[in-house]
């Protein structure tokens, strides 16, 4: 279901944010996404 995917994305973002805070580094978005 969509809710499962949404929760998975939220958890992924949370882990990324936690890693950033732990390293105290600036957010560098993946260039592969081509935003």
N, CA, C and O atoms as a Maestro MAE file, in Angstrom:
{
 s_m_m2io_version
 :::
 2.0.0
}

f_m_ct {
 s_m_title
 :::
 protein
 m_atom[140] {
  # First column is atom index #
  i_m_mmod_type
  r_m_x_coord
  r_m_y_coord
  r_m_z_coord
  i_m_residue_number
  s_m_chain_name
  s_m_pdb_residue_name
  s_m_pdb_atom_name
  i_m_atomic_number
  :::
  1 25 0.820 -1.223 0.000 1 A "UNK " " N  " 7
  2 3 0.000 0.000 0.000 1 A "UNK " " CA " 6
  3 2 0.851 1.269 0.000 1 A "UNK " " C  " 6
  4 15 2.051 1.217 0.267 1 A "UNK " " O  " 8
  5 25 0.235 2.388 -0.296 2 A "UNK " " N  " 7
  6 3 0.980 3.653 -0.347 2 A "UNK " " CA " 6
  7 2 1.546 4.021 1.018 2 A "UNK " " C  " 6
  8 15 2.645 4.566 1.116 2 A "UNK " " O  " 8
  9 25 0.789 3.719 2.071 3 A "UNK " " N  " 7
  10 3 1.220 4.122 3.415 3 A "UNK " " CA " 6
  11 2 2.556 3.471 3.771 3 A "UNK " " C  " 6
  12 15 3.405 4.093 4.409 3 A "UNK " " O  " 8
  13 25 2.736 2.222 3.358 4 A "UNK " " N  " 7
  14 3 3.987 1.522 3.656 4 A "UNK " " CA " 6
  15 2 5.159 2.218 2.975 4 A "UNK " " C  " 6
  16 15 6.215 2.407 3.579 4 A "UNK " " O  " 8
  17 25 4.969 2.596 1.721 5 A "UNK " " N  " 7
  18 3 6.037 3.279 0.987 5 A "UNK " " CA " 6
  19 2 6.337 4.630 1.628 5 A "UNK " " C  " 6
  20 15 7.494 5.037 1.734 5 A "UNK " " O  " 8
  21 25 5.277 5.323 2.056 6 A "UNK " " N  " 7
  22 3 5.449 6.636 2.673 6 A "UNK " " CA " 6
  23 2 6.270 6.519 3.955 6 A "UNK " " C  " 6
  24 15 7.187 7.307 4.187 6 A "UNK " " O  " 8
  25 25 5.937 5.536 4.781 7 A "UNK " " N  " 7
  26 3 6.671 5.328 6.030 7 A "UNK " " CA " 6
  27 2 8.128 4.982 5.734 7 A "UNK " " C  " 6
  28 15 9.030 5.437 6.437 7 A "UNK " " O  " 8
  29 25 8.357 4.186 4.705 8 A "UNK " " N  " 7
  30 3 9.724 3.808 4.347 8 A "UNK " " CA " 6
  31 2 10.524 5.045 3.949 8 A "UNK " " C  " 6
  32 15 11.682 5.194 4.339 8 A "UNK " " O  " 8
  33 25 9.901 5.931 3.171 9 A "UNK " " N  " 7
  34 3 10.583 7.168 2.754 9 A "UNK " " CA " 6
  35 2 10.876 8.058 3.959 9 A "UNK " " C  " 6
  36 15 11.955 8.642 4.057 9 A "UNK " " O  " 8
  37 25 9.921 8.159 4.865 10 A "UNK " " N  " 7
  38 3 10.108 8.986 6.056 10 A "UNK " " CA " 6
  39 2 11.266 8.455 6.886 10 A "UNK " " C  " 6
  40 15 12.092 9.228 7.372 10 A "UNK " " O  " 8
  41 25 11.327 7.133 7.051 11 A "UNK " " N  " 7
  42 3 12.407 6.534 7.844 11 A "UNK " " CA " 6
  43 2 13.751 6.785 7.181 11 A "UNK " " C  " 6
  44 15 14.750 7.042 7.852 11 A "UNK " " O  " 8
  45 25 13.764 6.709 5.845 12 A "UNK " " N  " 7
  46 3 15.013 6.938 5.124 12 A "UNK " " CA " 6
  47 2 15.489 8.367 5.349 12 A "UNK " " C  " 6
  48 15 16.670 8.605 5.603 12 A "UNK " " O  " 8
  49 25 14.556 9.321 5.254 13 A "UNK " " N  " 7
  50 3 14.908 10.725 5.473 13 A "UNK " " CA " 6
  51 2 15.405 10.935 6.898 13 A "UNK " " C  " 6
  52 15 16.364 11.674 7.124 13 A "UNK " " O  " 8
  53 25 14.752 10.286 7.858 14 A "UNK " " N  " 7
  54 3 15.150 10.443 9.254 14 A "UNK " " CA " 6
  55 2 16.563 9.920 9.474 14 A "UNK " " C  " 6
  56 15 17.352 10.539 10.188 14 A "UNK " " O  " 8
  57 25 16.887 8.774 8.859 15 A "UNK " " N  " 7
  58 3 18.226 8.221 9.038 15 A "UNK " " CA " 6
  59 2 19.267 9.145 8.412 15 A "UNK " " C  " 6
  60 15 20.361 9.314 8.952 15 A "UNK " " O  " 8
  61 25 18.922 9.746 7.264 16 A "UNK " " N  " 7
  62 3 19.848 10.679 6.609 16 A "UNK " " CA " 6
  63 2 20.064 11.906 7.492 16 A "UNK " " C  " 6
  64 15 21.193 12.362 7.668 16 A "UNK " " O  " 8
  65 25 18.968 12.437 8.047 17 A "UNK " " N  " 7
  66 3 19.077 13.613 8.914 17 A "UNK " " CA " 6
  67 2 19.899 13.295 10.158 17 A "UNK " " C  " 6
  68 15 20.716 14.108 10.589 17 A "UNK " " O  " 8
  69 25 19.685 12.118 10.734 18 A "UNK " " N  " 7
  70 3 20.437 11.723 11.921 18 A "UNK " " CA " 6
  71 2 21.921 11.618 11.598 18 A "UNK " " C  " 6
  72 15 22.760 12.038 12.395 18 A "UNK " " O  " 8
  73 25 22.250 11.063 10.442 19 A "UNK " " N  " 7
  74 3 23.652 10.940 10.045 19 A "UNK " " CA " 6
  75 2 24.263 12.326 9.855 19 A "UNK " " C  " 6
  76 15 25.403 12.571 10.249 19 A "UNK " " O  " 8
  77 25 23.486 13.237 9.243 20 A "UNK " " N  " 7
  78 3 23.974 14.597 9.040 20 A "UNK " " CA " 6
  79 2 24.264 15.278 10.368 20 A "UNK " " C  " 6
  80 15 25.307 15.909 10.537 20 A "UNK " " O  " 8
  81 25 23.337 15.149 11.310 21 A "UNK " " N  " 7
  82 3 23.531 15.785 12.610 21 A "UNK " " CA " 6
  83 2 24.730 15.181 13.331 21 A "UNK " " C  " 6
  84 15 25.475 15.892 14.005 21 A "UNK " " O  " 8
  85 25 24.914 13.886 13.190 22 A "UNK " " N  " 7
  86 3 26.022 13.219 13.865 22 A "UNK " " CA " 6
  87 2 27.353 13.715 13.302 22 A "UNK " " C  " 6
  88 15 28.313 13.908 14.048 22 A "UNK " " O  " 8
  89 25 27.408 13.921 11.982 23 A "UNK " " N  " 7
  90 3 28.662 14.362 11.369 23 A "UNK " " CA " 6
  91 2 28.765 15.871 11.312 23 A "UNK " " C  " 6
  92 15 29.842 16.417 11.073 23 A "UNK " " O  " 8
  93 25 27.632 16.557 11.533 24 A "UNK " " N  " 7
  94 3 27.580 18.015 11.429 24 A "UNK " " CA " 6
  95 2 28.065 18.488 10.058 24 A "UNK " " C  " 6
  96 15 28.888 19.398 9.959 24 A "UNK " " O  " 8
  97 25 27.544 17.857 9.005 25 A "UNK " " N  " 7
  98 3 27.921 18.245 7.650 25 A "UNK " " CA " 6
  99 2 26.732 18.887 6.957 25 A "UNK " " C  " 6
  100 15 25.586 18.673 7.352 25 A "UNK " " O  " 8
  101 25 27.003 19.671 5.929 26 A "UNK " " N  " 7
  102 3 25.927 20.308 5.179 26 A "UNK " " CA " 6
  103 2 25.271 19.287 4.261 26 A "UNK " " C  " 6
  104 15 25.898 18.318 3.832 26 A "UNK " " O  " 8
  105 25 24.001 19.521 3.971 27 A "UNK " " N  " 7
  106 3 23.264 18.585 3.122 27 A "UNK " " CA " 6
  107 2 23.701 18.748 1.674 27 A "UNK " " C  " 6
  108 15 23.601 19.832 1.101 27 A "UNK " " O  " 8
  109 25 24.193 17.642 1.082 28 A "UNK " " N  " 7
  110 3 24.548 17.651 -0.333 28 A "UNK " " CA " 6
  111 2 23.644 16.671 -1.059 28 A "UNK " " C  " 6
  112 15 23.853 15.462 -0.959 28 A "UNK " " O  " 8
  113 25 22.639 17.158 -1.790 29 A "UNK " " N  " 7
  114 3 21.710 16.264 -2.489 29 A "UNK " " CA " 6
  115 2 22.429 15.460 -3.566 29 A "UNK " " C  " 6
  116 15 23.346 15.968 -4.210 29 A "UNK " " O  " 8
  117 25 22.022 14.221 -3.765 30 A "UNK " " N  " 7
  118 3 22.650 13.375 -4.798 30 A "UNK " " CA " 6
  119 2 22.491 14.008 -6.174 30 A "UNK " " C  " 6
  120 15 21.389 14.402 -6.555 30 A "UNK " " O  " 8
  121 25 23.575 14.104 -6.913 31 A "UNK " " N  " 7
  122 3 23.517 14.717 -8.234 31 A "UNK " " CA " 6
  123 2 22.743 13.821 -9.200 31 A "UNK " " C  " 6
  124 15 22.215 14.299 -10.204 31 A "UNK " " O  " 8
  125 25 22.676 12.522 -8.898 32 A "UNK " " N  " 7
  126 3 22.014 11.560 -9.777 32 A "UNK " " CA " 6
  127 2 20.536 11.898 -9.953 32 A "UNK " " C  " 6
  128 15 19.946 11.588 -10.989 32 A "UNK " " O  " 8
  129 25 19.931 12.539 -8.936 33 A "UNK " " N  " 7
  130 3 18.516 12.876 -9.030 33 A "UNK " " CA " 6
  131 2 18.281 13.974 -10.057 33 A "UNK " " C  " 6
  132 15 17.195 14.067 -10.628 33 A "UNK " " O  " 8
  133 25 19.282 14.800 -10.295 34 A "UNK " " N  " 7
  134 3 19.159 15.839 -11.311 34 A "UNK " " CA " 6
  135 2 18.101 16.872 -10.976 34 A "UNK " " C  " 6
  136 15 17.398 17.341 -11.870 34 A "UNK " " O  " 8
  137 25 17.972 17.238 -9.701 35 A "UNK " " N  " 7
  138 3 16.982 18.243 -9.307 35 A "UNK " " CA " 6
  139 2 17.437 19.606 -9.843 35 A "UNK " " C  " 6
  140 15 16.756 20.611 -9.634 35 A "UNK " " O  " 8
  :::
 }
 m_bond[139] {
  # First column is bond index #
  i_m_from
  i_m_to
  i_m_order
  :::
  1 1 2 1
  2 2 3 1
  3 3 4 2
  4 3 5 1
  5 5 6 1
  6 6 7 1
  7 7 8 2
  8 7 9 1
  9 9 10 1
  10 10 11 1
  11 11 12 2
  12 11 13 1
  13 13 14 1
  14 14 15 1
  15 15 16 2
  16 15 17 1
  17 17 18 1
  18 18 19 1
  19 19 20 2
  20 19 21 1
  21 21 22 1
  22 22 23 1
  23 23 24 2
  24 23 25 1
  25 25 26 1
  26 26 27 1
  27 27 28 2
  28 27 29 1
  29 29 30 1
  30 30 31 1
  31 31 32 2
  32 31 33 1
  33 33 34 1
  34 34 35 1
  35 35 36 2
  36 35 37 1
  37 37 38 1
  38 38 39 1
  39 39 40 2
  40 39 41 1
  41 41 42 1
  42 42 43 1
  43 43 44 2
  44 43 45 1
  45 45 46 1
  46 46 47 1
  47 47 48 2
  48 47 49 1
  49 49 50 1
  50 50 51 1
  51 51 52 2
  52 51 53 1
  53 53 54 1
  54 54 55 1
  55 55 56 2
  56 55 57 1
  57 57 58 1
  58 58 59 1
  59 59 60 2
  60 59 61 1
  61 61 62 1
  62 62 63 1
  63 63 64 2
  64 63 65 1
  65 65 66 1
  66 66 67 1
  67 67 68 2
  68 67 69 1
  69 69 70 1
  70 70 71 1
  71 71 72 2
  72 71 73 1
  73 73 74 1
  74 74 75 1
  75 75 76 2
  76 75 77 1
  77 77 78 1
  78 78 79 1
  79 79 80 2
  80 79 81 1
  81 81 82 1
  82 82 83 1
  83 83 84 2
  84 83 85 1
  85 85 86 1
  86 86 87 1
  87 87 88 2
  88 87 89 1
  89 89 90 1
  90 90 91 1
  91 91 92 2
  92 91 93 1
  93 93 94 1
  94 94 95 1
  95 95 96 2
  96 95 97 1
  97 97 98 1
  98 98 99 1
  99 99 100 2
  100 99 101 1
  101 101 102 1
  102 102 103 1
  103 103 104 2
  104 103 105 1
  105 105 106 1
  106 106 107 1
  107 107 108 2
  108 107 109 1
  109 109 110 1
  110 110 111 1
  111 111 112 2
  112 111 113 1
  113 113 114 1
  114 114 115 1
  115 115 116 2
  116 115 117 1
  117 117 118 1
  118 118 119 1
  119 119 120 2
  120 119 121 1
  121 121 122 1
  122 122 123 1
  123 123 124 2
  124 123 125 1
  125 125 126 1
  126 126 127 1
  127 127 128 2
  128 127 129 1
  129 129 130 1
  130 130 131 1
  131 131 132 2
  132 131 133 1
  133 133 134 1
  134 134 135 1
  135 135 136 2
  136 135 137 1
  137 137 138 1
  138 138 139 1
  139 139 140 2
  :::
 }
}
